[in-house]
Amino acid sequence: MVHRVSHTNAAQGKKSILMQYPDLVPLLSRLYLSSARFHVSSSSLRKYMAAEKQQPPKIPTPSTLEPLLDALAARDVSGHSARDVVFAFLAEHGILQYNACETGKNTDTEPTVLEIFYRCLDRNLKAGFSHHSIRDILPSPSTMSRADAFLHELETTGRITSPMPIALAHSAKNSLLPPVDKHWFASRKLDGIRCLVIVTMAMEKSPHVVKIHTLSRSGRPFYSVDPLCTQLRTDLETYPDLASFWMGSKPKKTMHLVFDGELCALASQAGDETHAVFLEDFPRTVSAVRRRKSSDTTPILLYPFDCVLLDTFLYWEKHYAAETGPLFSQRSCVLNNFVSWCVANHPQTMLRPLEQRRVHSYKDVADMRSHATEQRWEGLMLRKDTRYEGRRTHAMIKVRDTQEAEYIVQDIELAPMRLSLHGIYAEHLALSSKAITVTYFRESETLAKSEDGTKRLRFPVVKAVYDSAERTT
């Protein structure tokens, strides 16, 4: 199948070939439609098997590929144990022996069975199709509405596999900012992890929370934020103005709320009651969020910056076109009132306010930008006072000061990437011994520190590649 699809250029031709393999749909769905990760990459497995001098371990393995991938995704086995299981699986099913007979092939044009297995681990068969192609060959969806299908998947699997309509910002290019007038707000850009909190509340008689889900922007669940969810339940059930969350919509028996914010673990925080002076610790945030269980030593706080009803979230195009959804100023007011009430009445709340300041001129933005630099903020977020847009939108602009430096590439992991050499974009595999110019946010000594103690760059972007390590200009 991979060979046939990769040698077909037309999208309709690829779709026709894929439809001839209905038995592979469950596997393709795991690879392209599920947000689950397998936690074992092809590169790490290659190194592990190359370093093992003994025979593959004699341990029980799943009977087919699908349950193996499910076990890896569920972390039923992890670390060296996961690699042992995969190693034993390859040996037990004869893939290693068969691969020995296929040596000498060009794996790019004629991938071996083992190479196909590696691509499955990396969730990319490199056959020129994407999740859109897989969705096209799936059976027609049921008669459920988009909202019902969204909630059904969330309740049954705890995650969302389809792309979610999340508001994403454009970067301010070359310090060019949009026209600033009374319709824009500016706030601190937080150095944390994006989080969507989906809350279902029964609103009849005594309102109460039915369920809370916390998802990454790609739809994966967070498992280490149970304390936040527990406290949020209390915050919502005791809040006296729950009706304000309807924001002009007709009240119903059930309310589905979407809080959009940033998860942060703090490096330091001042003792003032406003919680306005703090410094994020991104490596601690990443470490805490990746855990399967919550940690008492690293509390994770949520800084929400937007709140909409699920109907507005999922059907934003309809509301945006009809100009029926609440403006950002309205949403921000409702959200700020709720968070401020929680902070004032529940000292144990894990919600924190994020000031949204209306800006009237470029001087206002420049002053905030200078303040952000002094306070070591990651940057600023500019938001237009408009209705919710679940896409990358020019109504949201991120302003981040970057640094620039030149480096000599000593070693890389080979992977195709599109780079501009001599003004021409093309795929290149290696940059070894070449000089490059990189723009980046800041250096980090703790994030993924290398064995020799060298620093890592946050948000690096290759700006230019030169022909040799010797720069002449």
C-alpha positions in Angstrom: 0.0 0.0 0.0 2.7 2.5 0.9 4.6 1.8 -2.3 1.5 2.3 -4.4 0.4 5.4 -2.7 3.8 7.1 -2.6 4.2 6.6 -6.4 0.8 8.3 -7.1 0.7 12.1 -7.3 -3.0 12.8 -7.7 -4.9 13.2 -4.4 -7.9 11.3 -5.9 -5.6 8.5 -7.0 -4.2 8.2 -3.5 -7.7 8.1 -2.0 -8.7 5.4 -4.5 -5.7 3.2 -3.5 -6.4 3.7 0.2 -10.0 2.6 -0.2 -8.7 -0.7 -1.5 -7.3 -1.5 2.0 -10.2 -1.3 4.4 -8.4 -3.7 6.8 -5.8 -1.0 7.3 -8.2 1.7 8.3 -7.9 1.0 12.1 -4.1 1.2 11.9 -4.2 4.3 9.7 -6.6 5.9 12.2 -4.2 5.3 15.0 -1.4 6.8 13.1 -3.1 9.9 11.6 -6.3 10.6 13.5 -5.5 9.7 17.1 -3.7 12.3 19.3 -2.1 9.5 21.3 1.7 9.2 21.3 3.7 6.0 21.3 6.6 7.3 23.4 9.1 5.2 21.5 10.7 6.9 18.4 12.3 5.1 15.5 15.7 6.8 16.3 15.7 5.7 19.9 14.7 2.2 19.0 17.5 1.9 16.4 20.1 3.1 18.9 18.7 0.7 21.6 18.8 -2.4 19.3 22.2 -1.5 18.0 23.6 -1.2 21.5 22.1 -4.6 22.6 24.6 -7.3 22.0 22.4 -10.2 23.3 19.4 -11.7 21.6 16.0 -10.0 21.8 14.4 -10.7 25.2 12.1 -13.7 25.6 9.0 -11.9 26.9 5.3 -11.9 25.9 4.3 -9.6 23.2 1.0 -8.5 21.5 -0.2 -10.6 18.7 -0.6 -7.8 16.2 0.7 -4.3 15.6 -2.5 -2.4 16.7 -2.5 -3.7 20.4 1.3 -3.1 20.5 0.7 0.6 19.6 -2.2 0.8 22.0 0.0 -0.5 24.9 2.7 2.0 24.1 0.2 4.9 23.9 -1.3 3.9 27.2 2.1 3.7 28.8 1.4 0.1 29.9 5.1 -0.3 29.3 7.6 2.6 29.2 11.3 3.3 29.0 13.6 0.3 28.5 10.7 -2.0 29.1 8.8 -0.5 26.1 11.9 -0.9 23.9 12.3 -4.5 25.1 8.7 -5.3 24.2 9.1 -3.7 20.7 12.4 -5.5 20.2 10.9 -8.9 21.2 7.8 -8.1 18.9 10.1 -7.6 15.9 11.9 -10.8 16.6 8.9 -12.9 17.3 7.1 -11.9 14.1 10.1 -12.4 12.0 10.6 -8.8 11.0 14.2 -8.7 12.0 15.0 -11.9 10.1 13.1 -10.7 7.0 14.8 -7.4 7.1 18.2 -9.1 6.9 17.1 -10.5 3.6 16.2 -7.0 2.3 19.6 -5.3 2.9 20.8 -3.2 0.0 17.5 -1.6 -0.7 17.0 2.1 -1.0 14.6 2.5 2.0 13.5 5.9 0.7 12.1 4.5 -2.6 11.7 0.8 -1.5 11.0 0.8 2.2 11.6 -2.5 4.0 9.1 -4.0 6.4 11.3 -2.8 9.3 11.4 0.7 7.8 7.6 0.7 7.5 7.4 -0.4 11.2 9.7 2.5 12.1 7.5 4.9 10.2 4.5 3.6 12.2 6.2 4.4 15.4 6.9 8.0 14.1 3.3 8.2 12.9 4.3 9.2 9.4 4.3 6.6 6.6 5.9 9.1 4.2 3.5 8.2 1.5 2.3 11.7 0.6 -1.1 11.6 2.4 -2.3 13.2 5.7 -5.1 12.9 8.2 -7.4 14.6 5.6 -7.0 11.6 3.2 -7.8 9.2 6.0 -10.9 11.1 7.0 -12.1 11.0 3.4 -12.1 7.2 3.3 -13.9 6.7 6.6 -17.5 5.7 6.7 -20.0 8.6 6.6 -20.4 10.1 10.1 -23.5 9.6 12.1 -26.4 12.0 12.4 -25.0 13.5 15.6 -24.4 17.2 15.6 -20.8 18.5 15.8 -21.3 19.4 19.4 -22.8 16.0 20.3 -20.0 14.2 18.5 -17.4 16.4 20.3 -18.9 15.7 23.7 -19.4 12.0 22.9 -15.7 11.5 22.0 -14.6 13.5 25.0 -16.8 11.4 27.4 -15.8 8.0 25.9 -12.1 8.5 25.2 -11.1 11.6 27.3 -9.5 13.2 24.2 -10.3 14.9 20.9 -8.8 13.5 17.8 -10.1 16.0 15.2 -8.5 19.4 14.9 -10.1 21.8 17.4 -11.1 25.4 16.6 -8.5 27.1 18.8 -7.6 30.8 18.5 -4.0 31.2 17.4 -1.9 34.3 17.0 0.3 35.6 14.3 3.8 36.9 15.1 4.5 40.6 14.8 6.9 40.7 11.8 9.7 43.2 11.8 8.2 45.1 14.7 5.2 46.0 12.5 2.0 46.1 14.7 -1.6 46.4 13.6 -3.4 49.7 13.8 -3.9 50.4 17.5 -7.0 52.1 18.6 -9.7 51.7 21.3 -10.5 48.2 19.9 -7.3 46.4 21.0 -6.2 44.9 24.3 -2.6 44.0 25.5 -1.6 41.5 28.1 1.4 39.6 29.2 2.5 36.6 27.1 2.9 33.7 29.5 5.7 31.2 29.2 3.6 28.1 29.9 1.6 25.4 28.2 -1.7 26.1 26.4 -4.7 24.4 28.1 -8.3 24.1 27.2 -10.7 23.3 30.1 -14.0 21.9 29.0 -16.6 22.1 31.8 -20.1 20.6 31.8 -22.5 22.0 34.3 -26.1 21.0 35.2 -27.9 24.3 35.7 -31.3 23.2 37.1 -32.2 23.8 40.7 -28.8 23.6 42.4 -26.1 24.1 39.7 -23.3 21.6 39.9 -20.3 20.5 37.8 -20.9 17.2 36.0 -17.5 16.8 34.4 -14.2 18.7 33.7 -11.8 17.8 31.0 -8.4 19.4 30.5 -6.9 19.2 27.0 -3.8 20.3 25.2 -4.3 22.3 22.0 -3.9 19.1 20.0 -6.7 17.4 22.0 -4.5 15.3 24.4 -5.6 15.0 28.0 -3.5 16.4 30.9 -3.3 13.8 33.7 -1.4 15.8 36.3 -3.9 18.7 36.9 -6.4 16.9 39.1 -6.0 19.4 42.0 -6.8 22.2 39.6 -9.9 20.5 38.4 -11.1 19.6 41.9 -10.7 23.2 43.0 -12.3 24.6 39.9 -15.3 22.5 40.6 -15.6 24.2 44.0 -15.0 27.6 42.5 -17.8 27.2 39.9 -20.4 25.6 42.2 -20.1 28.4 44.7 -19.8 31.3 42.3 -22.9 33.5 42.7 -23.1 34.8 39.2 -23.0 31.7 37.0 -25.7 33.2 34.8 -23.1 35.7 33.5 -21.4 32.9 31.5 -24.3 32.7 29.2 -23.1 36.0 27.7 -26.3 36.8 26.0 -27.2 33.3 24.9 -30.4 31.7 25.9 -30.0 29.7 29.2 -30.3 25.9 28.9 -30.5 23.0 31.3 -26.8 22.2 30.7 -24.0 24.6 30.3 -20.8 23.7 28.4 -18.0 26.1 29.1 -14.6 26.3 27.4 -11.8 28.1 29.4 -8.7 28.9 27.3 -5.6 29.6 29.2 -2.0 28.8 30.1 -0.7 26.3 32.6 2.3 27.6 34.6 4.5 26.4 37.4 6.1 29.4 39.0 9.8 30.1 39.8 8.9 32.9 42.1 5.9 35.0 43.2 5.6 38.2 45.3 3.5 38.1 48.4 0.9 40.7 47.2 -2.7 39.6 47.0 -3.1 40.6 43.4 -0.7 37.8 42.2 0.5 40.3 39.5 4.3 39.8 40.2 5.5 36.4 39.3 8.0 34.6 37.1 7.2 31.4 35.2 9.5 28.3 35.2 8.9 26.6 31.8 11.0 23.5 32.4 9.2 22.8 35.7 5.9 23.3 33.9 6.8 20.8 31.2 8.1 18.3 33.8 4.9 18.6 35.9 2.5 18.4 33.0 4.2 15.3 31.6 3.6 13.3 34.8 0.8 10.8 34.9 -0.1 12.0 38.4 -0.2 15.4 40.1 2.6 16.6 42.3 2.3 18.3 45.7 5.8 19.8 45.2 5.0 21.5 41.9 1.6 23.1 41.9 0.3 24.0 38.4 -1.7 27.2 38.1 -4.1 28.2 35.3 -4.0 31.7 33.9 -7.2 31.8 31.8 -7.4 34.5 29.1 -10.6 33.7 27.3 -13.9 31.9 28.0 -16.7 30.9 25.6 -19.6 28.6 25.5 -19.0 25.3 23.6 -21.5 26.4 21.0 -19.5 29.6 20.3 -16.3 27.5 20.3 -17.4 24.9 17.8 -19.6 27.0 15.6 -17.5 30.1 15.6 -17.8 30.7 11.8 -21.6 31.0 12.1 -21.4 33.4 15.0 -18.6 35.4 13.5 -20.4 35.8 10.2 -23.7 36.7 11.8 -22.0 39.0 14.4 -23.9 37.2 17.2 -21.1 36.1 19.5 -19.8 38.1 22.4 -16.9 40.5 21.8 -13.5 39.8 23.6 -14.2 42.8 25.9 -17.4 41.1 27.1 -15.8 37.7 27.5 -12.8 39.2 29.3 -15.1 41.1 31.7 -17.1 37.9 32.6 -13.9 35.9 33.0 -12.1 38.6 35.1 -15.0 38.9 37.5 -15.0 35.1 38.0 -11.3 34.8 38.6 -11.2 37.9 40.8 -14.0 36.4 42.9 -12.2 33.1 43.2 -9.0 34.7 44.4 -10.8 36.9 46.9 -13.1 34.1 48.3 -11.0 30.9 47.8 -7.4 31.3 48.9 -6.7 27.8 47.7 -7.9 28.5 44.1 -5.5 27.6 41.4 -6.8 30.2 39.0 -4.8 33.4 38.6 -5.9 36.7 36.9 -4.2 37.9 33.7 -4.7 41.7 33.2 -6.1 42.7 29.8 -5.2 46.4 29.3 -6.9 48.4 26.6 -4.3 50.2 24.4 -5.0 53.4 22.6 -1.7 54.2 20.9 1.6 52.7 19.8 3.1 54.5 22.8 0.9 52.4 25.1 2.3 49.2 23.4 5.9 50.5 23.4 5.6 51.3 27.2 4.2 47.8 27.9 6.9 46.3 25.7 9.6 48.1 27.7 8.0 46.9 30.9 7.9 43.3 29.6 11.6 43.4 28.9 12.4 44.8 32.3 10.3 42.2 34.0 11.7 39.3 31.9 8.3 38.5 30.4 8.2 36.3 27.3 6.5 39.1 25.4 3.1 40.6 24.8 -0.2 39.4 23.4 -2.4 41.9 21.5 -6.0 41.0 21.0 -8.6 42.8 18.9 -12.0 43.4 20.5 -13.8 41.1 18.2 -15.8 37.9 18.2 -14.2 34.5 18.8 -12.2 33.1 15.8 -11.1 29.4 16.1 -8.2 29.7 13.7 -4.9 31.5 13.3 -6.1 35.1 13.1 -4.7 38.6 12.7 -7.0 39.6 15.5 -4.3 38.1 17.8 -0.7 39.3 17.6 2.2 38.0 19.7 5.1 40.4 20.3 8.3 38.7 21.4 11.8 40.3 21.5 14.3 37.9 20.0 18.0 37.6 20.0 20.3 36.6 17.1 23.6 34.7 17.0 25.7 32.6 14.6 26.7 29.0 15.1 28.7 26.3 13.4 26.7 23.1 12.9 28.7 20.3 14.4 26.2 17.5 14.2 22.5 16.9 13.4 19.8 14.3 13.3 19.1 13.8 9.6 15.5 14.7 8.6 14.1 16.4 5.5 13.3 20.1 6.1 12.5 23.0 3.8 15.2 25.6 3.9 16.2 28.5 1.8 19.6 28.2 0.2 20.6 31.0 -2.2 17.0 32.3 -2.0 15.5 29.0 -3.2 13.4 26.8 -1.0 14.0 23.1 -1.2 14.3 20.0 1.0 17.8 19.4 2.5 19.1 16.6 4.7 22.4 17.9 6.2 23.9 21.2 7.3 27.0 19.7 8.9 30.1 22.1 9.0 28.0 25.0 7.8 27.5 28.3 9.5 24.0 29.3 10.3 22.3 32.4 11.8 19.6 31.6 14.4 17.1 33.9 16.0 15.8 32.8 19.4 14.0 34.0 22.5 16.5 33.3 25.2 19.0 30.7 26.4 17.9 28.0 28.8 20.3 26.2 31.1 17.8 23.8 32.5 15.5 22.9 29.6 16.7 19.6 28.1 20.2 20.2 29.1 22.8 18.3 27.1 25.4 16.0 28.7 28.2 18.5 28.3 26.2 21.2 30.1 25.8 23.5 27.1 22.8 25.8 27.0 19.7 25.3 24.8 17.9 27.9 22.8 14.2 28.7 23.3 12.1 29.0 20.1 15.1 28.8 17.7 14.5 29.6 14.1 17.2 29.2 11.4 17.3 32.5 9.6 20.2 31.9 7.1 22.5 29.0 6.0 25.9 29.7 4.6 28.1 27.7 2.3 30.9 27.0 4.7 31.9 27.5 8.3 34.1 30.5 7.2 32.0 33.6 6.9 33.2 36.2 4.4 30.4 38.7 4.8 
